Amino acid sequence: MVVHITHNLSLAHLVAGRLEHEGIPALVVPVAGASAMGLHIGMMGEVKVLVNPAHYDRALNILGAEGGDVPMLPDNTDNILFDDDDGEAWDDDEQYID
């Protein structure tokens, strides 16, 4: 069953990944042949995210629902860390080596 429709293949994969993270197998299905013809608008550009009917209601709840809209993160930077562990500002010349 279709739980999300978009015109963005990357977004469809993000939605499917979110569902799979919650234990719901999901399938991303673009319109056959659309990308070969360069069509990314209208009905030919649709990309659908499908789930098994048994998981449909739970998938809609996870996605935040009725219309299948994906919940977005708030537009703020309160939870973004701009400093590294020692409290000093990040130096662009620094490289991580683990």
N, C-alpha and C positions, 0 to 999 in steps of 0.2 A: 504494500500500500504506500502511496506517496505521502511523505510527511513534510517535504520541503521542495519548493521549486525556485530556482534562481537562474540567472543568465551568466553566472560566474562559476567556472569549473573549480577554481580554488576554494571559493566559499562553500560549494557543495561538498568538497572533500573535508573541509573543516567541520561542517555540520555532521557528516558521516563519522568523522573521528570522535566528535563529542559523544555521539550515540554509542559508538563502539567502546569508548572509555567507560560508559555506564553499563556495559554488558549487553548492548543491543546490536546485533549484526545489522549492518546497513550497506546498501549498494548504491553507487553513484552511476546514473544512467543519462548520458547526453543523447540528444537526438541523433540518430544514425546518419552519418554523412555530413552533418552540419559543419563541423570544423574543416572537413576536406574542401568544402565550398566557401569557407571563410565567413560563414553566417554565425553571428553572435548576438543577433537581435530578433525580436519577435518570437513566434512559436518555434522556429527552426533553431533558435539559440538557447532554448530551454535545457536546463540540466535538472534532473529529478533525483531526489534522495528517497530510496525505497527501503521499507522494513517489512518484516513478516507481520501478517495481521495480528498475531498473538502479542506483538510488542507495540502495536500502533498507539494505543492510548498512553502508555508509559512514555513513548518517544515524544508525543505531542506535549506532555507535561514537562519533560526535560527541556524541550526547545522553547517552552514558555508560551505556548500555544494555540489558541483558537486559530489565528491566521498562519501559524507556523513560523512566526518571526523568531529569529535567534536573539536571545538576550545579549545586549551589548555591555561592555565595561563602561563605567562612568568616565566622563571626560575630565579627569583630574590627574595630577601626578603625585598624589599623597602617598601612594604605595610603591613608587618607583625609587630604587636605591641608586643614587648618583655617586656615592663614595664607595671605596673599597673597604676591606675589613679594618685597616689601620686608621681610618678616619680622614685620610688625606684624599684630596681630589684626584680623580683618575687622570693619569698621564697618557696621552695618545701614543707616546713612544714605547710605553710599557707593553710587554707581551706576557700572556699567560703560558706557563709551561707546567703541566701536571704530570 
